[in-house]
Amino acid sequence: MLENQELLRRQRRNLRIVLVLSLIGSSYSFINNLFTCIALPFLTSQYQAGVMEGPISLMCNMAGVPADLFKASFEEMLAVPRSFYLISGLLYGCSLAGVILMFCFKKNGFHFYTIAQLLILIVTILFLGKSHVPLGDIMFTALFIGYYFLSLKNLGIINTPAESQLTQEPESQKNSEEDDPENTNEN
C-alpha cells in the first residue's frame, strides 16, 4: 500500500516536471506569436524604410552571425501572413490552458493540449509548407503527447475505451439483474 502511494507520488512529481517544460514552451510561444502579430506591420514598415539596417548590422556583429543570413530569415518572417501569428498564438494559448488543466490533473487538459499541438503543426504546414515543420517538432509533439497520455493513464485520470467497457459492464449486468423479475429474491 505504501509502495503504491510512493509510486503515485513519484509519477505526479515527474508529470509536473515535464508539465513545467510545456508551460515554459507554450507561454513563450503564446507571447511571441501574439507580439509578432501585433508588431508585424510596424516591423515591416521600419524594415522597408531602411531604419533597421543599423540595428541589424550591430546585432549580427555582436553575435558573430552573417548579416545576410539574418536579413534573409527576417525577410522571411515579415513575408508570413499576420493571420498565421494570430492563429498560432491562439493555439498556443489553448495549449497553455491544457497544460494548466493537466497541472490540476484534469482529463480535459490533455485533450486541449493534444488538439492544440496537432493543430499548430497543421497550421504551420498550411501557411508555411512542409519544409518549415522540422521532424524534431513532430517528434517532440508526439513524445510529449505520448508521455502525458501514459502518465495520466497510470494515475487513473484517463481511461482507455477497453478500460471504460470493463468498468461499465458490471453496472449494466447489475441493472439487467435488478430488472429481471425471475432473479429477484423474495423472502
Rosetta constraint file for C-alpha pairs under 8 A:
AtomPair CA 1 CA 5 HARMONIC 6.42 0.50
AtomPair CA 2 CA 6 HARMONIC 6.10 0.50
AtomPair CA 3 CA 7 HARMONIC 6.06 0.50
AtomPair CA 4 CA 8 HARMONIC 6.14 0.50
AtomPair CA 5 CA 9 HARMONIC 6.10 0.50
AtomPair CA 6 CA 10 HARMONIC 6.21 0.50
AtomPair CA 7 CA 11 HARMONIC 6.16 0.50
AtomPair CA 8 CA 12 HARMONIC 6.12 0.50
AtomPair CA 8 CA 155 HARMONIC 6.77 0.50
AtomPair CA 9 CA 13 HARMONIC 6.20 0.50
AtomPair CA 10 CA 14 HARMONIC 6.07 0.50
AtomPair CA 11 CA 15 HARMONIC 6.00 0.50
AtomPair CA 11 CA 151 HARMONIC 6.98 0.50
AtomPair CA 11 CA 155 HARMONIC 7.52 0.50
AtomPair CA 12 CA 16 HARMONIC 6.16 0.50
AtomPair CA 12 CA 155 HARMONIC 7.75 0.50
AtomPair CA 13 CA 17 HARMONIC 6.30 0.50
AtomPair CA 14 CA 18 HARMONIC 6.46 0.50
AtomPair CA 15 CA 19 HARMONIC 6.06 0.50
AtomPair CA 15 CA 148 HARMONIC 7.39 0.50
AtomPair CA 15 CA 151 HARMONIC 6.66 0.50
AtomPair CA 16 CA 20 HARMONIC 6.17 0.50
AtomPair CA 16 CA 103 HARMONIC 6.62 0.50
AtomPair CA 17 CA 21 HARMONIC 6.91 0.50
AtomPair CA 18 CA 22 HARMONIC 6.62 0.50
AtomPair CA 19 CA 23 HARMONIC 5.97 0.50
AtomPair CA 19 CA 99 HARMONIC 6.39 0.50
AtomPair CA 19 CA 102 HARMONIC 7.77 0.50
AtomPair CA 19 CA 103 HARMONIC 7.11 0.50
AtomPair CA 20 CA 24 HARMONIC 6.15 0.50
AtomPair CA 21 CA 25 HARMONIC 6.20 0.50
AtomPair CA 22 CA 26 HARMONIC 5.79 0.50
AtomPair CA 22 CA 96 HARMONIC 7.73 0.50
AtomPair CA 22 CA 99 HARMONIC 6.80 0.50
AtomPair CA 23 CA 27 HARMONIC 5.86 0.50
AtomPair CA 23 CA 96 HARMONIC 6.20 0.50
AtomPair CA 23 CA 99 HARMONIC 6.23 0.50
AtomPair CA 23 CA 100 HARMONIC 7.63 0.50
AtomPair CA 24 CA 28 HARMONIC 6.03 0.50
AtomPair CA 25 CA 29 HARMONIC 6.09 0.50
AtomPair CA 26 CA 30 HARMONIC 5.85 0.50
AtomPair CA 26 CA 92 HARMONIC 5.49 0.50
AtomPair CA 26 CA 93 HARMONIC 7.10 0.50
AtomPair CA 26 CA 95 HARMONIC 6.34 0.50
AtomPair CA 26 CA 96 HARMONIC 5.33 0.50
AtomPair CA 27 CA 31 HARMONIC 6.19 0.50
AtomPair CA 27 CA 92 HARMONIC 7.39 0.50
AtomPair CA 27 CA 93 HARMONIC 7.47 0.50
AtomPair CA 27 CA 96 HARMONIC 6.37 0.50
AtomPair CA 28 CA 32 HARMONIC 5.91 0.50
AtomPair CA 29 CA 33 HARMONIC 5.86 0.50
AtomPair CA 29 CA 89 HARMONIC 6.86 0.50
AtomPair CA 29 CA 92 HARMONIC 6.34 0.50
AtomPair CA 30 CA 34 HARMONIC 6.23 0.50
AtomPair CA 30 CA 88 HARMONIC 7.55 0.50
AtomPair CA 30 CA 89 HARMONIC 4.64 0.50
AtomPair CA 30 CA 90 HARMONIC 7.03 0.50
AtomPair CA 30 CA 91 HARMONIC 7.87 0.50
AtomPair CA 30 CA 92 HARMONIC 4.97 0.50
AtomPair CA 30 CA 93 HARMONIC 5.62 0.50
AtomPair CA 30 CA 96 HARMONIC 7.97 0.50
AtomPair CA 31 CA 35 HARMONIC 5.92 0.50
AtomPair CA 31 CA 89 HARMONIC 7.09 0.50
AtomPair CA 32 CA 36 HARMONIC 6.05 0.50
AtomPair CA 32 CA 89 HARMONIC 7.59 0.50
AtomPair CA 33 CA 37 HARMONIC 6.08 0.50
AtomPair CA 33 CA 85 HARMONIC 4.96 0.50
AtomPair CA 33 CA 86 HARMONIC 6.60 0.50
AtomPair CA 33 CA 88 HARMONIC 6.40 0.50
AtomPair CA 33 CA 89 HARMONIC 4.79 0.50
AtomPair CA 34 CA 38 HARMONIC 6.25 0.50
AtomPair CA 34 CA 85 HARMONIC 6.34 0.50
AtomPair CA 34 CA 86 HARMONIC 5.91 0.50
AtomPair CA 34 CA 89 HARMONIC 5.22 0.50
AtomPair CA 34 CA 90 HARMONIC 7.94 0.50
AtomPair CA 35 CA 39 HARMONIC 5.95 0.50
AtomPair CA 36 CA 40 HARMONIC 5.48 0.50
AtomPair CA 36 CA 85 HARMONIC 6.56 0.50
AtomPair CA 37 CA 82 HARMONIC 5.45 0.50
AtomPair CA 37 CA 83 HARMONIC 7.37 0.50
AtomPair CA 37 CA 85 HARMONIC 5.15 0.50
AtomPair CA 37 CA 86 HARMONIC 5.70 0.50
AtomPair CA 39 CA 43 HARMONIC 6.05 0.50
AtomPair CA 40 CA 44 HARMONIC 5.98 0.50
AtomPair CA 40 CA 78 HARMONIC 6.80 0.50
AtomPair CA 40 CA 82 HARMONIC 6.92 0.50
AtomPair CA 41 CA 45 HARMONIC 6.22 0.50
AtomPair CA 42 CA 46 HARMONIC 6.12 0.50
AtomPair CA 43 CA 47 HARMONIC 5.98 0.50
AtomPair CA 43 CA 78 HARMONIC 7.69 0.50
AtomPair CA 44 CA 48 HARMONIC 6.08 0.50
AtomPair CA 44 CA 78 HARMONIC 6.20 0.50
AtomPair CA 45 CA 49 HARMONIC 6.08 0.50
AtomPair CA 46 CA 50 HARMONIC 6.38 0.50
AtomPair CA 46 CA 51 HARMONIC 5.44 0.50
AtomPair CA 46 CA 52 HARMONIC 6.30 0.50
AtomPair CA 47 CA 51 HARMONIC 6.03 0.50
AtomPair CA 47 CA 52 HARMONIC 5.39 0.50
AtomPair CA 47 CA 53 HARMONIC 7.52 0.50
AtomPair CA 52 CA 56 HARMONIC 5.95 0.50
AtomPair CA 53 CA 57 HARMONIC 6.13 0.50
AtomPair CA 54 CA 58 HARMONIC 6.13 0.50
AtomPair CA 55 CA 59 HARMONIC 5.98 0.50
AtomPair CA 56 CA 60 HARMONIC 6.07 0.50
AtomPair CA 56 CA 67 HARMONIC 7.21 0.50
AtomPair CA 56 CA 70 HARMONIC 7.92 0.50
AtomPair CA 56 CA 71 HARMONIC 7.75 0.50
AtomPair CA 57 CA 61 HARMONIC 6.12 0.50
AtomPair CA 57 CA 67 HARMONIC 6.09 0.50
AtomPair CA 58 CA 62 HARMONIC 6.20 0.50
AtomPair CA 59 CA 63 HARMONIC 6.18 0.50
AtomPair CA 60 CA 64 HARMONIC 5.72 0.50
AtomPair CA 60 CA 65 HARMONIC 4.90 0.50
AtomPair CA 60 CA 66 HARMONIC 6.25 0.50
AtomPair CA 60 CA 67 HARMONIC 5.54 0.50
AtomPair CA 60 CA 70 HARMONIC 7.35 0.50
AtomPair CA 61 CA 65 HARMONIC 6.53 0.50
AtomPair CA 61 CA 66 HARMONIC 7.71 0.50
AtomPair CA 61 CA 67 HARMONIC 7.79 0.50
AtomPair CA 65 CA 69 HARMONIC 7.43 0.50
AtomPair CA 65 CA 70 HARMONIC 7.22 0.50
AtomPair CA 66 CA 70 HARMONIC 6.63 0.50
AtomPair CA 67 CA 71 HARMONIC 6.00 0.50
AtomPair CA 68 CA 72 HARMONIC 6.09 0.50
AtomPair CA 69 CA 73 HARMONIC 6.41 0.50
AtomPair CA 70 CA 74 HARMONIC 6.02 0.50
AtomPair CA 71 CA 75 HARMONIC 5.98 0.50
AtomPair CA 72 CA 76 HARMONIC 6.17 0.50
AtomPair CA 73 CA 77 HARMONIC 6.21 0.50
AtomPair CA 74 CA 78 HARMONIC 6.30 0.50
AtomPair CA 75 CA 79 HARMONIC 6.20 0.50
AtomPair CA 76 CA 80 HARMONIC 6.67 0.50
AtomPair CA 80 CA 84 HARMONIC 7.04 0.50
AtomPair CA 80 CA 127 HARMONIC 7.79 0.50
AtomPair CA 80 CA 128 HARMONIC 7.60 0.50
AtomPair CA 81 CA 85 HARMONIC 7.45 0.50
AtomPair CA 81 CA 127 HARMONIC 7.99 0.50
AtomPair CA 82 CA 86 HARMONIC 6.54 0.50
AtomPair CA 83 CA 87 HARMONIC 6.00 0.50
AtomPair CA 84 CA 88 HARMONIC 5.95 0.50
AtomPair CA 84 CA 123 HARMONIC 7.55 0.50
AtomPair CA 84 CA 124 HARMONIC 7.82 0.50
AtomPair CA 84 CA 127 HARMONIC 6.72 0.50
AtomPair CA 85 CA 89 HARMONIC 5.87 0.50
AtomPair CA 86 CA 90 HARMONIC 6.23 0.50
AtomPair CA 87 CA 91 HARMONIC 6.14 0.50
AtomPair CA 87 CA 123 HARMONIC 7.95 0.50
AtomPair CA 88 CA 92 HARMONIC 6.06 0.50
AtomPair CA 88 CA 120 HARMONIC 6.28 0.50
AtomPair CA 88 CA 123 HARMONIC 7.47 0.50
AtomPair CA 89 CA 93 HARMONIC 6.14 0.50
AtomPair CA 90 CA 94 HARMONIC 6.35 0.50
AtomPair CA 91 CA 95 HARMONIC 6.19 0.50
AtomPair CA 91 CA 116 HARMONIC 5.33 0.50
AtomPair CA 91 CA 117 HARMONIC 7.51 0.50
AtomPair CA 91 CA 119 HARMONIC 7.35 0.50
AtomPair CA 91 CA 120 HARMONIC 6.47 0.50
AtomPair CA 92 CA 96 HARMONIC 6.01 0.50
AtomPair CA 92 CA 116 HARMONIC 6.81 0.50
AtomPair CA 92 CA 117 HARMONIC 7.64 0.50
AtomPair CA 92 CA 120 HARMONIC 7.69 0.50
AtomPair CA 93 CA 97 HARMONIC 6.19 0.50
AtomPair CA 94 CA 98 HARMONIC 6.17 0.50
AtomPair CA 94 CA 112 HARMONIC 6.27 0.50
AtomPair CA 94 CA 113 HARMONIC 6.75 0.50
AtomPair CA 94 CA 116 HARMONIC 6.01 0.50
AtomPair CA 95 CA 99 HARMONIC 6.29 0.50
AtomPair CA 95 CA 112 HARMONIC 6.16 0.50
AtomPair CA 95 CA 113 HARMONIC 4.39 0.50
AtomPair CA 95 CA 114 HARMONIC 7.57 0.50
AtomPair CA 95 CA 116 HARMONIC 5.32 0.50
AtomPair CA 95 CA 117 HARMONIC 6.58 0.50
AtomPair CA 96 CA 100 HARMONIC 6.27 0.50
AtomPair CA 96 CA 113 HARMONIC 7.26 0.50
AtomPair CA 97 CA 101 HARMONIC 6.19 0.50
AtomPair CA 97 CA 109 HARMONIC 7.00 0.50
AtomPair CA 97 CA 112 HARMONIC 7.22 0.50
AtomPair CA 97 CA 113 HARMONIC 7.49 0.50
AtomPair CA 98 CA 102 HARMONIC 6.11 0.50
AtomPair CA 98 CA 108 HARMONIC 7.16 0.50
AtomPair CA 98 CA 109 HARMONIC 3.82 0.50
AtomPair CA 98 CA 110 HARMONIC 5.97 0.50
AtomPair CA 98 CA 111 HARMONIC 7.16 0.50
AtomPair CA 98 CA 112 HARMONIC 4.76 0.50
AtomPair CA 98 CA 113 HARMONIC 4.55 0.50
AtomPair CA 99 CA 103 HARMONIC 6.25 0.50
AtomPair CA 99 CA 109 HARMONIC 6.06 0.50
AtomPair CA 99 CA 110 HARMONIC 7.40 0.50
AtomPair CA 99 CA 113 HARMONIC 6.41 0.50
AtomPair CA 100 CA 104 HARMONIC 6.76 0.50
AtomPair CA 100 CA 109 HARMONIC 7.08 0.50
AtomPair CA 101 CA 105 HARMONIC 6.44 0.50
AtomPair CA 101 CA 106 HARMONIC 5.41 0.50
AtomPair CA 101 CA 107 HARMONIC 7.80 0.50
AtomPair CA 101 CA 108 HARMONIC 7.03 0.50
AtomPair CA 101 CA 109 HARMONIC 4.47 0.50
AtomPair CA 101 CA 110 HARMONIC 7.76 0.50
AtomPair CA 102 CA 106 HARMONIC 5.22 0.50
AtomPair CA 102 CA 107 HARMONIC 6.93 0.50
AtomPair CA 102 CA 108 HARMONIC 7.73 0.50
AtomPair CA 102 CA 109 HARMONIC 4.82 0.50
AtomPair CA 102 CA 110 HARMONIC 6.25 0.50
AtomPair CA 105 CA 109 HARMONIC 7.77 0.50
AtomPair CA 105 CA 152 HARMONIC 7.70 0.50
AtomPair CA 105 CA 157 HARMONIC 6.96 0.50
AtomPair CA 106 CA 110 HARMONIC 7.45 0.50
AtomPair CA 106 CA 157 HARMONIC 7.13 0.50
AtomPair CA 107 CA 111 HARMONIC 6.86 0.50
AtomPair CA 107 CA 152 HARMONIC 7.81 0.50
AtomPair CA 107 CA 157 HARMONIC 6.06 0.50
AtomPair CA 107 CA 158 HARMONIC 6.19 0.50
AtomPair CA 108 CA 112 HARMONIC 6.15 0.50
AtomPair CA 109 CA 113 HARMONIC 6.04 0.50
AtomPair CA 110 CA 114 HARMONIC 5.99 0.50
AtomPair CA 110 CA 148 HARMONIC 7.15 0.50
AtomPair CA 110 CA 149 HARMONIC 7.40 0.50
AtomPair CA 111 CA 115 HARMONIC 6.04 0.50
AtomPair CA 112 CA 116 HARMONIC 6.01 0.50
AtomPair CA 113 CA 117 HARMONIC 6.05 0.50
AtomPair CA 114 CA 118 HARMONIC 6.20 0.50
AtomPair CA 114 CA 145 HARMONIC 6.27 0.50
AtomPair CA 115 CA 119 HARMONIC 6.07 0.50
AtomPair CA 116 CA 120 HARMONIC 6.09 0.50
AtomPair CA 117 CA 121 HARMONIC 6.57 0.50
AtomPair CA 117 CA 141 HARMONIC 6.76 0.50
AtomPair CA 118 CA 122 HARMONIC 6.38 0.50
AtomPair CA 118 CA 141 HARMONIC 7.75 0.50
AtomPair CA 119 CA 123 HARMONIC 5.91 0.50
AtomPair CA 120 CA 124 HARMONIC 6.09 0.50
AtomPair CA 121 CA 125 HARMONIC 6.30 0.50
AtomPair CA 121 CA 133 HARMONIC 7.05 0.50
AtomPair CA 121 CA 138 HARMONIC 7.50 0.50
AtomPair CA 122 CA 126 HARMONIC 6.14 0.50
AtomPair CA 123 CA 127 HARMONIC 6.05 0.50
AtomPair CA 124 CA 128 HARMONIC 5.55 0.50
AtomPair CA 124 CA 129 HARMONIC 6.87 0.50
AtomPair CA 124 CA 130 HARMONIC 7.92 0.50
AtomPair CA 124 CA 132 HARMONIC 7.17 0.50
AtomPair CA 124 CA 133 HARMONIC 6.75 0.50
AtomPair CA 125 CA 129 HARMONIC 4.41 0.50
AtomPair CA 125 CA 130 HARMONIC 5.03 0.50
AtomPair CA 125 CA 131 HARMONIC 7.93 0.50
AtomPair CA 125 CA 132 HARMONIC 7.01 0.50
AtomPair CA 125 CA 133 HARMONIC 6.58 0.50
AtomPair CA 126 CA 130 HARMONIC 7.98 0.50
AtomPair CA 128 CA 132 HARMONIC 5.99 0.50
AtomPair CA 129 CA 133 HARMONIC 7.56 0.50
AtomPair CA 133 CA 137 HARMONIC 6.63 0.50
AtomPair CA 133 CA 138 HARMONIC 7.49 0.50
AtomPair CA 134 CA 138 HARMONIC 6.89 0.50
AtomPair CA 135 CA 139 HARMONIC 6.14 0.50
AtomPair CA 136 CA 140 HARMONIC 5.97 0.50
AtomPair CA 137 CA 141 HARMONIC 6.03 0.50
AtomPair CA 138 CA 142 HARMONIC 6.18 0.50
AtomPair CA 139 CA 143 HARMONIC 5.95 0.50
AtomPair CA 140 CA 144 HARMONIC 6.00 0.50
AtomPair CA 141 CA 145 HARMONIC 6.09 0.50
AtomPair CA 142 CA 146 HARMONIC 5.91 0.50
AtomPair CA 143 CA 147 HARMONIC 6.05 0.50
AtomPair CA 144 CA 148 HARMONIC 6.04 0.50
AtomPair CA 145 CA 149 HARMONIC 6.06 0.50
AtomPair CA 146 CA 150 HARMONIC 6.17 0.50
AtomPair CA 147 CA 151 HARMONIC 5.98 0.50
AtomPair CA 148 CA 152 HARMONIC 5.90 0.50
AtomPair CA 149 CA 153 HARMONIC 5.93 0.50
AtomPair CA 149 CA 158 HARMONIC 7.42 0.50
AtomPair CA 150 CA 154 HARMONIC 6.02 0.50
AtomPair CA 151 CA 155 HARMONIC 6.22 0.50
AtomPair CA 152 CA 156 HARMONIC 6.25 0.50
AtomPair CA 152 CA 157 HARMONIC 5.17 0.50
AtomPair CA 152 CA 158 HARMONIC 5.61 0.50
AtomPair CA 153 CA 157 HARMONIC 5.69 0.50
AtomPair CA 153 CA 158 HARMONIC 4.62 0.50
AtomPair CA 153 CA 159 HARMONIC 6.09 0.50
AtomPair CA 153 CA 160 HARMONIC 7.82 0.50
AtomPair CA 159 CA 163 HARMONIC 5.82 0.50
AtomPair CA 159 CA 164 HARMONIC 6.08 0.50
AtomPair CA 160 CA 164 HARMONIC 6.23 0.50
AtomPair CA 161 CA 165 HARMONIC 6.25 0.50
AtomPair CA 162 CA 166 HARMONIC 6.36 0.50
AtomPair CA 163 CA 167 HARMONIC 6.33 0.50
AtomPair CA 164 CA 168 HARMONIC 6.13 0.50
AtomPair CA 165 CA 169 HARMONIC 5.96 0.50
AtomPair CA 166 CA 170 HARMONIC 7.46 0.50
AtomPair CA 167 CA 171 HARMONIC 7.56 0.50
AtomPair CA 168 CA 172 HARMONIC 6.43 0.50
AtomPair CA 169 CA 173 HARMONIC 6.15 0.50
AtomPair CA 170 CA 174 HARMONIC 6.09 0.50
AtomPair CA 171 CA 175 HARMONIC 6.23 0.50
AtomPair CA 172 CA 176 HARMONIC 6.24 0.50
AtomPair CA 173 CA 177 HARMONIC 6.13 0.50
AtomPair CA 174 CA 178 HARMONIC 6.13 0.50
AtomPair CA 175 CA 179 HARMONIC 6.19 0.50
AtomPair CA 176 CA 180 HARMONIC 6.17 0.50
AtomPair CA 177 CA 183 HARMONIC 6.22 0.50
AtomPair CA 177 CA 184 HARMONIC 7.90 0.50
AtomPair CA 178 CA 183 HARMONIC 7.26 0.50
AtomPair CA 178 CA 184 HARMONIC 7.00 0.50
AtomPair CA 180 CA 184 HARMONIC 7.09 0.50
